[in-house]
Amino acid sequence: MLFSCGGQQETSQPTAAAPAATQAPAVEEKPQTKEERIQEIKLWYSEIQKMGMKNCQTKKMVEYDGFDPEADQMPFDQIVKTCKLDANYELIRGEFRGYEWGYDLSIYKKEGKIFFILVTGGGEGNSFERRFYCDRDENLIELLENEAEGGEDVKGPGKPAKLDPSKPKIQDNIAEYLADVNAVLGSK
């Protein structure tokens, strides 16, 4: 009950209640450190290794390569497998070969976004390995590179390479590899 200035009692009438604050207060998501992200990537990578290659489609294309453009050209198969492992994970694996060179490429995706790329290969007695780690927005956060000469196998995950700040997106850093993948996938 409310009293007015004149001293008479007024009955209060129900009024529309103000909407209650039903939304939880905005919680800012703590930015993930590079180390935390790499640990998350390693966990996802492990899960994918346990799943194995399944639900894959394979495309092949033949490229001709030789010692030089005027030498005899030999055929080399370029192969790309795209695998939808489950509702979350996808793997694109490519095998690319030429005259005295070759490399294998694995692109790991979760929910359509690249999180890790592994490239191994070599040519003319040298071998290499590159590991690309991405943040949630497909920005490159770590690149580990390792090389070996004289036919030796690459040992260890590699050393951190300097990142080019003008190429934050992973697609900018692997443009040549993606061109090879797209050439095979777009072939007849």
Summary of the structure (lengths in Angstrom):
residues: 188
radius of gyration: 27.9
end to end distance: 83.0
largest distance: 110.5
contacts: 444
relative contact order: 0.12
helix: 18%
strand: 41%
